Amino acid sequence: MNWLHDLFQKSPEIALFFSIAAGYYIGKIKFGKFQLGGVAGSLLVAVLVSQVGVQIDPEVKSVMFALFIYAVGYESGPDFFRSLGKQSIKEIVLAVVLAVTGLLTVVVLARWFDLDKGLAAGVAAGALTQSAIIGTAGDAITKLGLGADEVQRLQGNVAIGYAVTYVFGSFGAILVCVNLLPKFMGRSIKEDALKAENEIQAGANVFGPGQEAAAPDLVGRIFKLPASTATSVQALENNTEVPITIERVKRDKQILEPSPDMQLLPGDIVLVVGRRNAVVSVADKLGKEMHDEEGMELTMQRRDVVITNKTLDKRAFGEIRAEVAHDVRHGVYVSQISRQGKILPLEPETQLLLGDMVTVFGAENDVKRVVDLVGHAIVPSAKTDFVYMGAGLVVGLLVGMLTAKIGSIPLTLGSGGGALLSGLLFGWFRSRRQSFGYMPSGAVQILKDLGLAAFVVVVGISSGLQAVQTVESQGLKLLIIGVVVTILPLILTMLFGRYVLRYNNTAIFAGALSGTRSANPAFGEILDKAENSVPTVPFAITYALANVFLTLLGPLVIALV
């Protein structure tokens, strides 16, 4: 294995990307209905790779985790701030339950197995995957009035307990939150994530990538007018309660641009665009429908437009439509109205606000005319606004450096908590001012996937060798204790959440449960299973609380063991 050691020493990035590739390959393998998933697979491969001896700069872990957690916050900012309030009480209670059961489990097992204060605190830090406990516990040890050698020994034991238990601390959270919880709830994460998303979107259909309605609301159809035709374009367009538009006319092989007063003649071929129910209602009066006709091709546009025109603020959709001149709104159809990511009912009484997103459909010139009236069009792009993204990360990392004290206990969000908070704020602000700060969904996804995968690989490579060596020298006692500390509080909290707090949605519950443990690898797998951002809001709430509650466990373990 010397050649492998030499290779990884010369190029540690090979170890990083090999662990990700092999881990995701292993993660796809199914053992019956059980599947590890890419994150857990990467963690296991990284532990194996660590045995040949390889070092990766720990700053890589910090950078990758910051990218991952910022992207999570950015994507979920609008939903997060909309969800704050009384409805967050369940997440607060859930985080408290996990912290309390975790503390009791550590204290009981430490006394039962005669662990000293250092090992007990290390087990708490590793098995609950809260690295900040190392710092708070180490600081508490210095205040016990012990000799310098004993303080050093106990602080060293904190690191040992952490190294032995951290790997399963990450892996065990995945087992409970991603595999056990759905079986316990009787429904998959994806199933309930889609259900919750549909409820959030007020019953509107939510389509995934590559999906579309089999019977779309807006359609275009070609008709050859019958011999009895004697009407104008305007009269035909106004012949239904819901308007239709004559977009093109063909007469004797000549393509004509329709005008309101144009008289249509028998045998004219017309391209009709409108809502399906309106087109269907007049189809029998339009004669024979044609499959295709040369020259009748017309490209339509669908544009998202942010309302910036102050005259439209706080006015009803129906009122605005009635006041806009017919020639301005002609040929343009509103297919959706949304506010901070939430779809609003497409009803006349729906009130519009500055910053709302209106999706319009029509021919290019018609759409441009309405865009100029309403506000700013969001043109699809593959480019990320790196000025906005970079500023968000800088703000988050600066916030993470801030420290407050409760007594002698220092509390800080850390780089992860700061990046998450900044991502939430920047994502929320961007949803209200969408003329800047764009980040394509594909870019958000690669930041989440690569950031989390690289983070867990560096953790596995950094801790794996020491953990295995410690198990060999100390026996399996610490490892078994760590397994219990990882699994038992999660299961107790899961039972409490289901039967006392009445969590009914698997995706939301999984997000909240993983957050109570600051279990980022588990959360990454939950997002992968959900295929949307529904679990993120409960995770963000419990994650922020867990960073405080679990950090406080360090001095409490030192005091109680």
C-alpha positions in Angstrom: 0.0 0.0 0.0 3.1 2.3 0.0 2.4 3.3 -3.6 -1.1 4.4 -2.6 0.2 6.3 0.3 2.8 8.1 -1.9 0.1 8.9 -4.5 -2.3 10.4 -1.9 0.6 12.3 -0.3 1.6 13.9 -3.6 -2.0 14.6 -4.6 -4.5 14.6 -1.7 -7.2 15.8 -4.1 -7.2 12.4 -5.7 -8.1 10.9 -2.4 -10.9 13.5 -2.1 -12.5 12.8 -5.4 -11.9 9.1 -5.3 -13.8 8.9 -2.0 -16.7 10.9 -3.5 -16.9 8.8 -6.7 -16.5 5.4 -5.0 -18.8 6.5 -2.1 -21.6 7.6 -4.5 -21.2 4.3 -6.4 -21.5 2.3 -3.3 -24.4 4.4 -2.1 -26.5 3.4 -5.1 -26.2 -0.3 -4.2 -29.4 -1.7 -2.7 -29.4 -4.2 0.1 -33.0 -5.3 -0.1 -34.9 -2.0 0.4 -31.9 -0.4 2.3 -29.7 2.0 0.4 -26.7 3.9 2.0 -26.9 6.9 -0.3 -24.0 8.9 -1.6 -23.1 10.9 1.5 -22.9 7.8 3.8 -21.1 5.9 1.1 -18.5 8.7 0.8 -18.0 8.8 4.5 -17.3 5.0 4.7 -14.9 5.1 1.7 -13.1 8.1 3.3 -12.5 6.1 6.5 -11.0 3.3 4.5 -8.8 5.7 2.5 -7.6 7.3 5.8 -6.0 4.0 6.7 -3.3 4.4 4.1 -2.3 7.7 5.6 -3.3 10.9 3.9 -3.7 14.5 5.0 -6.2 17.0 3.5 -6.0 20.6 4.6 -8.9 21.1 7.2 -9.7 24.4 5.6 -11.1 22.4 2.6 -13.7 21.1 5.0 -14.6 24.6 6.2 -14.9 26.0 2.7 -17.0 23.1 1.3 -19.3 23.2 4.3 -19.8 26.9 4.0 -20.7 26.5 0.3 -23.2 23.7 1.1 -24.9 25.4 4.0 -25.1 28.8 2.3 -26.7 27.3 -0.8 -29.2 25.5 1.5 -30.1 28.8 3.2 -30.2 30.7 -0.1 -32.7 28.3 -1.6 -34.9 28.2 1.4 -34.8 31.8 2.7 -38.3 32.9 1.5 -40.0 29.8 3.0 -38.0 30.1 6.2 -39.0 33.6 7.1 -42.6 33.0 6.1 -42.7 30.0 8.5 -41.5 31.8 11.6 -44.0 32.4 14.3 -46.2 30.2 16.5 -45.9 27.4 13.9 -42.2 27.1 14.9 -42.9 26.0 18.5 -42.7 22.3 17.6 -39.2 22.7 16.2 -38.1 24.6 19.3 -39.5 21.8 21.6 -38.0 19.1 19.4 -34.5 20.6 19.7 -34.8 20.9 23.5 -35.9 17.2 23.7 -32.9 16.0 21.7 -30.4 18.0 23.8 -31.9 16.8 27.1 -32.1 13.2 26.1 -28.5 13.4 24.6 -27.2 14.8 27.9 -29.0 12.2 30.0 -27.7 9.4 27.8 -24.1 10.5 28.0 -24.2 11.1 31.8 -25.8 7.7 32.5 -23.5 5.7 30.3 -20.4 7.6 31.5 -21.2 6.7 35.1 -22.2 3.1 34.2 -18.9 2.5 32.3 -16.7 4.6 34.6 -15.7 7.1 31.8 -13.7 10.1 33.1 -14.9 13.6 32.3 -12.7 14.0 29.2 -13.9 10.8 27.5 -17.5 11.5 28.4 -17.3 15.0 26.8 -15.6 13.6 23.8 -18.3 11.0 23.3 -20.9 13.7 23.5 -19.1 15.8 20.9 -18.5 12.9 18.5 -21.7 10.9 18.9 -23.8 14.0 18.7 -21.6 15.5 15.9 -21.3 18.9 17.7 -17.6 19.8 17.5 -18.1 22.9 19.6 -18.5 20.7 22.6 -14.8 20.0 22.4 -14.1 23.7 23.0 -16.7 24.3 25.8 -15.8 21.0 27.6 -12.0 21.8 27.3 -12.6 25.2 28.8 -14.7 23.8 31.6 -11.9 21.3 32.4 -9.5 24.1 33.0 -11.8 25.6 35.6 -11.9 22.4 37.8 -8.8 23.4 39.8 -6.8 20.3 38.7 -3.1 20.0 38.0 -1.7 20.9 34.6 -0.9 17.3 33.8 -4.4 16.1 34.7 -6.0 18.9 32.7 -3.9 18.0 29.7 -4.8 14.3 30.1 -8.6 15.0 30.3 -8.4 17.4 27.4 -6.6 14.7 25.4 -9.3 12.2 26.2 -11.9 14.7 24.9 -10.2 14.4 21.5 -10.0 10.6 21.7 -13.6 10.2 22.6 -14.5 12.5 19.7 -12.4 10.7 17.2 -13.8 7.3 18.0 -17.4 8.3 17.9 -17.7 11.0 15.3 -17.8 8.8 12.2 -20.7 6.7 13.5 -22.3 9.9 14.8 -22.6 11.0 11.2 -23.5 7.6 9.8 -26.0 6.8 12.6 -28.0 10.0 12.0 -28.4 9.0 8.4 -29.6 5.5 9.4 -32.3 7.0 11.7 -33.4 10.1 9.8 -33.2 8.7 6.3 -34.0 5.0 6.7 -35.7 4.3 10.0 -38.0 7.4 10.2 -39.8 6.7 6.9 -40.5 3.1 7.9 -41.7 4.3 11.3 -44.0 6.9 9.6 -45.2 4.5 6.9 -44.5 7.0 4.1 -41.5 7.9 2.1 -39.7 11.3 2.4 -40.3 12.0 -1.3 -44.0 11.2 -1.1 -44.6 13.6 1.8 -42.2 16.3 0.4 -44.4 16.5 -2.8 -47.5 16.6 -0.7 -46.2 19.4 1.5 -45.0 21.4 -1.6 -48.4 21.1 -3.2 -50.0 22.4 0.1 -47.5 25.3 0.2 -48.3 26.2 -3.4 -52.0 26.5 -2.6 -53.0 23.4 -4.5 -51.2 24.4 -7.7 -49.6 21.6 -9.6 -45.8 21.4 -9.0 -43.8 19.9 -11.8 -40.4 18.4 -11.4 -37.6 18.7 -14.0 -38.7 17.5 -17.4 -42.4 17.4 -16.3 -45.3 19.3 -17.8 -49.1 19.0 -17.8 -50.6 16.5 -20.4 -53.4 19.0 -21.0 -51.8 22.5 -20.7 -54.0 25.5 -19.7 -52.7 27.6 -22.6 -53.0 26.1 -26.1 -52.7 27.1 -29.8 -54.9 25.4 -32.5 -55.3 25.9 -36.2 -58.8 26.0 -37.9 -60.1 26.5 -41.4 -63.1 28.7 -41.1 -66.4 27.3 -42.5 -68.5 28.7 -45.4 -70.9 30.4 -43.0 -68.2 32.7 -41.5 -69.1 36.4 -41.5 -67.3 38.0 -38.6 -64.4 40.2 -37.6 -61.3 39.3 -35.7 -62.4 41.4 -32.7 -65.9 39.8 -32.7 -64.5 36.3 -32.8 -62.0 37.1 -30.0 -64.7 38.5 -27.8 -67.1 35.6 -28.4 -66.2 33.8 -25.1 -66.2 34.8 -21.5 -62.5 34.0 -21.4 -60.7 35.8 -24.2 -59.0 34.1 -27.1 -56.5 35.6 -29.6 -56.3 35.3 -33.4 -52.5 35.4 -33.8 -52.2 34.7 -37.5 -54.4 34.5 -40.6 -53.7 32.7 -43.9 -55.8 33.6 -47.0 -55.1 32.1 -50.4 -51.5 31.2 -49.4 -50.8 34.7 -48.1 -50.0 35.2 -44.4 -51.8 38.2 -42.9 -51.2 40.0 -39.6 -54.6 40.2 -38.0 -56.1 43.5 -36.8 -59.2 44.0 -34.7 -61.4 45.3 -37.6 -60.2 42.7 -40.1 -63.1 40.8 -41.7 -62.6 37.0 -41.7 -63.7 35.2 -44.8 -64.8 31.6 -45.4 -61.8 29.3 -46.0 -59.4 31.5 -44.0 -57.0 29.6 -41.9 -56.5 31.0 -38.4 -54.2 30.3 -35.6 -56.1 30.6 -32.3 -54.3 31.0 -28.9 -55.9 31.1 -25.5 -56.9 29.2 -22.5 -58.0 25.6 -23.3 -61.5 26.0 -22.0 -62.1 29.1 -24.1 -60.7 27.6 -27.3 -62.7 24.4 -26.8 -65.9 26.4 -26.2 -65.7 28.0 -29.7 -64.0 25.2 -31.6 -67.3 24.0 -33.1 -67.9 27.5 -34.7 -64.4 27.7 -36.1 -64.8 24.9 -38.6 -62.3 22.1 -39.4 -59.3 21.8 -37.1 -56.0 21.3 -39.0 -53.0 19.4 -37.8 -50.5 21.7 -39.4 -50.3 24.4 -42.0 -47.3 26.0 -43.7 -46.6 29.6 -42.5 -48.8 29.3 -39.4 -45.8 28.5 -37.1 -45.5 31.0 -34.3 -43.1 31.0 -31.4 -44.6 31.9 -28.1 -42.7 33.2 -25.0 -43.2 32.6 -21.3 -41.6 35.2 -19.1 -41.4 35.7 -15.3 -41.9 39.4 -14.6 -41.2 41.1 -11.2 -43.7 43.9 -10.4 -41.8 47.1 -9.9 -44.5 49.6 -11.2 -45.7 51.3 -8.0 -49.1 52.0 -9.6 -49.8 48.3 -9.4 -49.0 47.9 -5.7 -51.7 46.6 -3.4 -54.3 46.4 -6.2 -56.5 43.4 -7.2 -55.5 41.4 -10.2 -59.0 41.7 -11.7 -59.1 45.5 -11.2 -55.7 45.9 -13.0 -56.8 43.8 -15.9 -60.1 45.7 -16.3 -58.3 49.0 -16.4 -55.6 48.1 -18.8 -56.5 49.0 -22.4 -57.5 46.1 -24.6 -54.8 46.8 -27.1 -52.1 46.6 -24.3 -53.1 43.3 -22.9 -54.2 41.8 -26.2 -52.5 38.4 -26.8 -51.0 38.2 -23.3 -52.1 35.6 -20.8 -51.1 35.4 -17.1 -50.4 31.8 -16.2 -49.2 32.3 -12.6 -48.7 34.8 -9.8 -46.2 34.0 -7.0 -44.9 35.8 -3.9 -41.5 34.8 -2.4 -41.8 31.4 -4.0 -45.4 30.8 -3.0 -48.0 30.5 -5.8 -51.0 32.7 -5.3 -54.6 31.9 -6.5 -55.1 33.2 -10.1 -58.3 35.0 -9.1 -59.7 38.5 -9.8 -59.6 39.4 -6.1 -55.9 38.4 -5.6 -54.0 41.5 -4.4 -50.6 42.2 -6.0 -47.7 43.7 -4.3 -44.4 45.1 -5.4 -41.9 42.3 -5.8 -44.5 39.7 -6.8 -43.7 37.5 -9.8 -46.2 37.4 -12.6 -45.7 34.7 -15.3 -47.0 35.9 -18.7 -47.4 34.0 -22.0 -47.8 35.3 -25.5 -46.0 36.3 -28.7 -42.7 38.1 -28.3 -43.9 41.6 -29.1 -47.0 41.2 -27.0 -45.0 40.0 -24.0 -42.4 42.8 -24.3 -45.2 45.4 -24.3 -46.6 44.1 -21.0 -43.2 43.6 -19.4 -42.4 47.3 -20.0 -45.7 48.2 -18.3 -45.3 45.8 -15.3 -41.7 45.8 -14.3 -38.5 43.7 -14.8 -38.4 40.5 -16.8 -36.3 37.6 -15.4 -34.5 36.2 -18.4 -33.4 32.5 -17.8 -29.6 32.3 -17.5 -26.9 29.8 -16.6 -24.8 32.5 -15.0 -24.5 33.1 -11.2 -24.3 36.6 -9.7 -21.0 36.0 -8.0 -20.9 39.5 -6.5 -24.1 38.7 -4.6 -23.0 35.2 -3.7 -19.6 36.2 -2.5 -21.0 39.1 -0.4 -23.4 36.6 1.2 -20.6 34.2 2.1 -18.4 37.0 3.5 -21.3 38.3 5.6 -22.0 34.8 6.9 -18.5 34.0 7.8 -18.1 37.3 9.6 -21.3 36.7 11.6 -19.9 33.2 12.4 -16.9 34.8 14.0 -19.0 36.7 16.6 -19.0 35.3 20.1 -21.3 35.9 23.0 -20.9 34.5 26.5 -23.4 33.0 28.9 -21.5 33.2 32.1 -18.1 31.7 31.2 -19.5 29.7 28.3 -18.6 31.2 24.9 -21.4 30.8 22.3 -20.9 31.3 18.6 -22.8 30.3 15.4 -19.5 29.3 13.8 -18.9 29.4 10.1 -21.7 27.0 9.3 -24.3 28.7 11.4 -23.2 32.1 10.0 -23.3 30.9 6.4 -26.7 29.4 6.9 -28.1 32.6 8.5 -26.6 34.7 5.7 -27.9 32.3 3.0 -31.4 32.6 4.5 -31.3 36.4 4.6 -29.8 36.8 1.1 -32.1 34.2 -0.4 -35.1 36.0 1.2 -34.0 39.4 0.1 -33.4 38.2 -3.5 -36.9 36.8 -3.6 -38.2 40.4 -3.0 -35.7 42.2 -5.3 -35.2 39.7 -8.2 -33.3 42.1 -10.6 -30.0 40.9 -9.1 -28.5 38.0 -7.1 -29.5 35.3 -9.6 -28.2 31.8 -8.9 -29.5 29.0 -11.3 -31.1 26.0 -9.6 -28.4 23.8 -11.1 -25.7 25.9 -9.5 -27.5 25.7 -6.1 -27.7 22.0 -6.5 -24.0 21.5 -7.3 -23.0 23.6 -4.4 -25.1 21.5 -2.1 -24.0 18.2 -3.5 -20.3 18.8 -3.9 -20.0 20.9 -0.7 -21.6 18.2 1.5 -19.8 15.3 -0.2 -16.4 17.0 0.1 -17.1 18.0 3.7 -17.9 14.4 4.9 -15.0 13.0 3.0 -12.5 15.4 4.7 -14.1 14.4 8.1 -13.7 10.7 7.3 -10.1 11.1 6.2 -9.2 13.3 9.1 -10.8 11.2 11.8 -10.9 7.7 10.4 -7.3 6.6 11.1 -7.3 7.9 14.7 -10.7 6.4 15.4 -9.7 2.9 14.2 -6.4 3.1 16.1 -8.1 4.2 19.3 -10.7 1.4 19.0 -7.8 -1.1 18.6 -6.1 0.2 21.7 -9.1 1.0 23.9 -11.4 -1.9 22.8 -14.9 -1.5 21.5 -16.3 0.0 24.7 -16.1 3.6 23.5 -17.4 2.8 20.1 -20.4 0.9 21.5 -21.2 3.8 23.9 -21.0 6.2 21.0 -23.4 4.1 19.0 -25.9 4.3 21.9 -25.4 8.0 22.4 -26.0 8.5 18.6 -29.1 6.3 18.2 -31.0 6.5 21.5 -31.6 10.3 21.8 -32.7 10.3 18.1 -35.2 7.5 18.6 -36.6 9.0 21.8 -36.9 12.4 20.1 -38.5 10.7 17.1 -41.1 9.1 19.3 -41.7 12.3 21.2 -42.1 14.2 17.9 -44.5 11.7 16.5 -46.8 11.0 19.5 -46.6 14.3 21.5 -45.8 17.0 18.9 -47.9 15.2 16.3 -45.5 15.4 13.3 -47.4 13.8 10.4 -45.3 14.7 7.4 -42.2 12.5 6.9 -40.2 15.1 5.0 -40.8 17.9 7.4 -40.2 15.6 10.4 -36.9 14.3 8.9 -35.6 17.8 8.3 -36.5 18.9 11.8 -35.0 15.7 13.4 -31.7 16.0 11.5 -31.4 19.6 12.5 -31.8 18.8 16.2 -28.5 16.9 15.9 -26.8 19.4 13.5 -26.6 16.2 11.3 -25.6 17.8 8.0 -24.8 14.5 6.2 -28.2 13.2 7.2 -29.8 16.4 6.0 -28.0 16.1 2.7 -29.5 12.6 2.2 -32.9 13.9 3.2 -32.8 16.6 0.6 -31.7 14.1 -2.0 -34.6 11.9 -1.2 -37.1 14.7 -1.0 -36.1 16.2 -4.4 -37.3 19.6 -3.2 -36.5 22.1 -0.4 -39.5 21.2 1.9 -37.3 19.7 4.7 -35.0 22.8 4.8 -37.2 25.1 6.8 -37.7 22.9 9.8 -34.0 21.9 9.6 -32.9 25.5 9.6 -34.8 26.3 12.7 -33.7 23.2 14.7 -30.2 23.4 13.4 -29.8 27.0 14.7 -31.1 25.9 18.1 -29.0 22.8 18.2 -25.8 24.9 17.7 -26.7 26.6 21.0 -28.2 23.7 23.0 -25.7 21.1 22.1 -22.8 23.5 22.6 -24.0 24.0 26.2 -23.7 20.2 26.8 -19.9 20.5 27.2 -19.7 22.1 30.6 -22.8 20.2 31.7 -21.2 16.9 31.0 -18.0 18.0 32.8 -20.2 19.0 35.8 -22.4 15.9 36.0 -20.0 13.1 35.3 
